[in-house]
Each structure stands twice: as structure tokens, then as C-alpha cells.
Amino acid sequence: PVGYKGLFDRVMLLWVCPQPNRFNSVCIMHMTSLWKDTAETVIIGGGCVGVSLAYHLAKAGQKDVVLLEKSELTAGSTWHAAGLTTYYHPGINLKKVHYHSIKLYESLEAETGQAVGFHQPGSIRIASTPVRVDELKYQMARTHWHPTPQWLITPEKIKELFPLLNMDKVLAGLYNPGDGHIDPYSLTMALAAGARMYGAQIYNPALVSGLTPTSDGKWDVQTPHGTIRANRIVNATGFWAREVGQQIGFEHPTIPVHHQYVVTATVPEVKSLKAELPVIRDLEGSYYLRQERDGLLFGPYEREEKMVLQDSWVRDGVPPGFGKELFESDLDRIMDHVEMAMEMVPVLKNADIINIVSGPITYTPDLLPMVGPHQGARNYWTAIGFGYGVIHAGGIGKFLSDWIVTGEPPYDLIECDPNRYGKWTTVPYMCSKARESYGFNNVVGYPKEERFAGRPTNRTSGVYELLKGKASMGFHTGWEQPHWFYKPEDNAGYKPSFRRTNWFGPVGRECKLVMEKVGVIDLTPFGKFMVKGKDSQKLLDRLFANTMPKVGLTNISHMLTPTGRVYAEVTITQLTPGEFLLITGSGSELHDLRWIEKEAAEGAYDVDISNVTEDIGVLGVAGPKARDVLQKLTQEDMSDASFKFLHCKPIQLGGINLRAIRISYTGELGWELYIPQKDMAAVYQAIMAAGEDEGIDNFGTYAMASLRLEKGFRGWGAEMNCDTNPLEAGLDYFIKLNKHADFIGKAALQEIKAKGLKRKLSYITMDTDDVDPEGNETIWLNGKVVGNTTSGAYSYTTQQSLAFAYLPVELCSVGQKVEVEMLGRKYPAMVVQEPLVLTEPTRTRLQKKSKA
């Protein structure tokens, strides 16, 4: 019509035929749609994830939702996906995403009138080694407190569900009823129909040619059809994500991987079955297999040395026009897996292959997607890096929609936070990790898992070279940090297990060191920010629920969400009037910085915020002899009277200027030393030399975790996160509801307090053998699930296993007995008074009181 800008909004109409196949051509009708110049949210990318977000935002009532697709909906990875859906996920938070997806897909056809081709025959993960059986038991203990339907089943039950299996090697199975597969094309079209039904606009073809931020935090989105002014933009462009990110200066660590699956012709034994076969995942064979009509479809994950990256796209960009094309198939590359599949499902040996699909799927270095607002660009969101976009689409669309509409994440999903990556995530690192992660798809998922490809990055502390040959290193947001140290007599190296393994004894030795002598730990991975300026205290009072410390003092403070949940825990020190040093955990560096920057910008605070994480190294010195060692190196009086707990001073140590804070996350006498990275090695060597007579040595994060649990210290990401409020987490001491400032979440917290709590964090000990809790285990009472652990460890000081756990308030009394599920057993446990071991400041205070 006259006055329109000539953009067509494609409405796909699919004619159902007796043998529908999404690889066939479809009839498309074009309908004109009025171009919008403004939008609340512009979603870039018309795969299943982007369209799901459009659907959820529109359904939630957001007006002016626009989706821009450069060619056709589903172009990219969606259209050729195998379409697997499963409740299962080895992590905790992503189980919720999978659950929401499946529940949506079950009802979507009735809601939209669009068939989605959803099959739910269930799925079975097959264990054919004893360690795989342990893995299934480990996962069951982490699932019972979730709504996910999941059971450990016997070989007999597996044979009943999948009668075509060769049972020679099958020991057990993990069964999820309700799992299955869905047609990705039909799913996307149903979501698109729903999005339009609720008022969203979908424009295609509409290539985004430019993205320009405005001074008020909005975006001008340029296309050949015109420019849209958007309050926010969401990058949901699949394997084009890097190119879209580059338009605004980001190098998103996503890379296309060649994934192949094989489709067979009709298999008589399959055709004769009365019920559809469940999907199987042969963990040792590293492949999935499902029924496809009267044949079979199976897809392997090749080993690192055989898989193929499309790394030329990282260097040169995606070829123009690529969208619904495939790669050349390579059956030889996957023959090892084909042979294993034939052994497990013998009818495959005589099956004819009719199609080999080889297409690009997108990987991130750790295999998890990048979901949420991105630090460094206001109102820029990502929903990219989905290696399993079909099962994630529904849940992620809901998760992001809720966050956009309410201003906070509906639940904790920090493992998918896009800000877990940074400038240290180089292309060589990304490629190495993507190769490793693809091959790791079906490796055993141990607790405390480490993966070593691409390490170390350029993010190493000033003492890394001195420590790397002495310790088992862990990876923390690009940093290498010692987990534990080994002596010549120890069984060194990374030897993962579901039970106590080679680090158990050495970690006990390190705990004893800190409790009786003095130890040194590298804490450099902490995130570190400087906040200063005329409005610095005003901003921090708005962000944090605690009062701000005076100059030279330190405290623990928490940022809350508007509904009163814990977004972050931060150590705050006021260095000089109006100048604050903020310390947060390594895993939440940019996660927390984004939240702070967002509030500063929206509130127009006159502040300067800088990230000094890589400029400053941190050493922790802890133990009863810590003061004696440090006093040898400084003229500063380190006595208890002069250098009090939670005080900060600039000092010289061995002739080097640094800042010392009297604090220790072990709960023992200790200081954290904040040192310029260039001076860190010299300070470390001076401390180690000065402490020889005191028996000084190194300790790692495993010992620190055990010691902090003994002292009853909560940990962010475990005892507190966006799923918990600070009152139920026992953080009342740090929450100042009576402070004058109206901090974020204050009103919600007052309401929570008035209504009363339904659950509380409890402290439990348990009787175990060779296995210890680590967190997220299910807690039982009288055959019913009553709670879950949050973190756990072995207490070397008291010689027992202990954990924090959330329980209903009526079960939180000291002496309450429960059971904790670990590796298929329910271990006796009891609520006890915390802490098991008093902190050094408390012991000192009680000693002074006793003397008085």
C-alpha cells in the first residue's frame, strides 16, 4: 500500500501431507506489515531462540516487540537440528530451562493452532561402566529436589523400553519420561504465530546493517528498510553472533562446529514396534539415537582430534547468503561411533542410510549459551552460543522475557551469564575450548571438573610461574588459581572421582597448616573495582543493603534485586573520603560490574567506576603465626590493638607499597595484601623467606572452602544467589533495614520479614564413608524430599562431613535428623549449632572477656 516502506512480513503456511518433511519446500504467503520506527525491544535473529523471546515478551504484555530476520525464519542452525528435547541437564539451574521448554512445547499447539510435531517417548542415558553408574547416581542425588521426572532404571527395564538394544554391556540407565524430539521448523513457526497473535512484529528479510547507541541508552537499529529506535536490542543471531557483536565493538566467543547426524530408511524391526522407541544416549559411545518415522536417526560427537570447526567464519565472516545450506558430509569421520552404535543397536547393521545431515551449530568455550544483558553496552542483551537451541529455546525465551519485563532475573542462571567471558577470551583459546567441549559432550561429569585446553590464558597472576609446578590448578574466569599443593610423596595430578581422591589428604595438611601455623594463598582472581566521585557513597548506599564503611574500614555488603533476592556479595573498603575499593568473587566480576554501572547510569550519579581486576594481585596470609611473619617485613605495627579486624592500611612490606586488609576467608588470623601485579612475586618470595621459622607454606582453594564451612561462612553462588533472600540465608547482620538510604530491595525485604520465612539455611553434619557433600544434594525425611544442600566439605578440624542446607523452618531446630542422598545412598545427618569452629576474632574476643 502507498506509504508503506515495502517490507514483507512472512507468514509461513505449512500444508500437512501424509509424510511431512521439513527438508522439502513449503508454500509461503507474503503479507505486508507496517514498518515501525520505534520499539521497546528489537530482537535480531529468527531462529527458535529469538522467536521464542518475541513470543514470550509479547505474551507478557510488552508493546512494540520487533523481530528482525535477515533471510527466513529458522535459517541458520534451527532448520536442520535433530530436535532433541530432554528434562535432563547435569547442571542445576539449566534443569529449569529444560523443564519450562518441555512444558511450553506440550501446550503450544493448542495455544497457537500450529502443529509442532512433538514426540515424547522418553529418553534413556545408558551406563555401561561402573563409573558411569556412579555418575547416574550422582545426578539422581542432584535431581530429586527438582520437579524434573527422572529415575535410575535397571537393565531389565531398559530392555522393556528399548527392545532392540544389545544388553551385553548395559549396567543401568537414567530414564526421563516426557523427553523426546520436536520438529524445529514447526516449533519456530508455532512460536512465530503466537508472537504475532500477541502483537509482536516479525520482519524479514531485514538485515541489520548497523547498530548505534544513543546518549540515553537506546539503540538505532539500521536496516535497508529504515531505522528503528529501540529501548533495548537482543542479539539472537546464532552463528552470526560475532558479526553482530562486532558492530558495537564486541568479539563474542562463539564459533560454528560441524555436527553430523545420520538418518536411515525404514527398519523392519522398528516398523513392527507398537510404541515409539525412547531416545537413547550411549555415554561411552558418545552418540544419541532416536526413532525417525519407521527408521532411526543417530548423531555422534567426535573426539577432539576428529571434529571440525568452521574457524574460517571467525576469521572471514559467514559467507553472504548462507542460511539454509549444509556442509559436505563426512561419514568416515564418525565411523568409530557408527560402529559403536551398530554394536549397541544391531538392527543398524542392515539399515540403509538415506541422509547424512552436516550443518553448523554454535559453540562457546564452555558449551553453555550466553544469556542476558552484556556489560560494556547499555541495554544490549545476548541470547547466543546455543549448542542445543531447541531444548533451550522455550525456557530461555521465558527467562529473558521475565528479566526484561521485571528488571531482574527470575532465577539464578549465572553459568550462562555473557559476562563470564572477557578480553582474555582470545580466538585461539575459543577454538581450543570448542574442540575440547565438543569432544566432552558425553565424558564423565565429575565433581570439581577441570578442562585444560587453551590454558593458561593471558590472565595469570604475578606468582603463577612460581606456583604452577607445585599445585593442581583450577580455572576461574581466565585465571589459574591453586586448588591444592602437592609434596614429593603425594599422588599428584588431576584425578577426578565421585569419592575422596588424591587431594583429600593434602588438603587436610593445608587446613592443619592454617589452623596451627601460617599459610599463603593466591587470591588474585577476585574481581576488583574502584568507585570514586562526588556521588560515590550515595550510589553505593543505593546499591548495597549494609551501611558504607568509614575511611580505613572494611565490611561485607550485599546487592539485592528489587524483589529482595541476593544479586551479589561484595567486600567494600573506603580507602580515602569518597574512594571505595570493591572486591567480589572471580566468577561474578563483570556480572557485578554491569549491575553497578547500570544503576550509576540510570540514576545519573556523578561517579567514576574502574575495573582494576588485572592491575592488582592479591595474597592471603592466614594462620596464628601470620602476624609474626608480616611484622618481620614492615615497620607498621601489626598488633591486634593497632591493626584491628576489618581495618585497612597502606603499608610497606619488604620495601614495596601495598594495601593490607585484616580479613581472612579461612576465619583465622589473616590479612589480604593488595599488590601491584609487577611486585607480586617479590612480595610473595619475601613472605615465604620471612616465614621459614614459622613453618610457612602454601594452601589452595579446597582448603579455604573447608575452613570457611567450619566457620559457618556463607558463599555467594551457593548459600546466597538470585534464588534466595538474605534473611533465609542468615545474613541479617549485614542487612540494615533501618538505614536511611532506600537501597534496592529494601521494601521487598521488609515485606518478606513481615510475612515470615518458609525455609531457612541450616548447618548440618553427617555420617559418611568415602564420599563428602559438595552441594545440591537432595535431603530426605521419612521418605519425602524436604530440602537441598548448598555447599559441603569434609571438616578436617572436627573430622566429619558438613554442609549448609535449606530446610523448612519447622525442620531447622538443632538436633533435627534428616538424610542426605549421595551416590545412591541416604546418609544420616543432623542439624547442629553453627559454627563448628569459632573464628579467630571471636576466639580472641572471648579470651579477652574471660581474662577480664
Secondary structure, DSSP 8 states (H G I E B T S, - for coil): -TTS---EEEEE-----SS--TTS---EEEEE----SEEEEEEE--SHHHHHHHHHHHHTT-S-EEEE-SSSTTTTTTTT---EE-S--SSSHHHHHHHHHHHHHHHHHHHHS-----B---EEEEE-SHHHHHHHHHHHHTTTTSS---EEE-HHHHHHH-TT---SS--EEEEETT-EE--HHHHHHHHHHHHHHTT-EEE-S----EEEE-TTS-EEEEETTEEEEEEEEEE--GGGHHHHHHTTT-----EEEEEEEEEE---HHHHT-SS---EEEETTTTEEEEEETTEEEEEE---TTT--B-HHHHHH-S-TT-SS------GGGGHHHHHHHHHHSGGGGG--EEEEEEEEEEE-TTS--EEEE-TTSTTEEEEE--TTHHHHHHHHHHHHHHHHHHSS-SS--GGG-GGG--TT--HHHHHHHHHHHHHTTTS---TT----TT-S-S---TTHHHHTTTEEEEEETTEEEEEEE--TTS--S----SS--TTHHHHHHHHHHHHHS-EEEE-TTSEEEEEESTTHHHHHHHHBSS----BTBEEEEEEE-TTS-EEEEEEEEEEETTEEEEEE-GGGHHHHHHHHHHHHHHTT---EEEE-TTTEEEEEEESTTHHHHHHTT-SS--STTTS-TTBEEEEEETTEEEEEE---TTSSSEEEEEEEGGGHHHHHHHHHHHTTTTT-EE--HHHHHHHHHHTT---BTTTBSTT--TTTTT-GGG--TTSSS--TTHHHHHHHHHH--SEEEEEEEE--SS----S--EEEETTEEEEEEEEEEEETTTTEEEEEEEEEGGG-STT-EEEEEETTEEEEEEE--S-SS--HHHHHHHHHHHH-
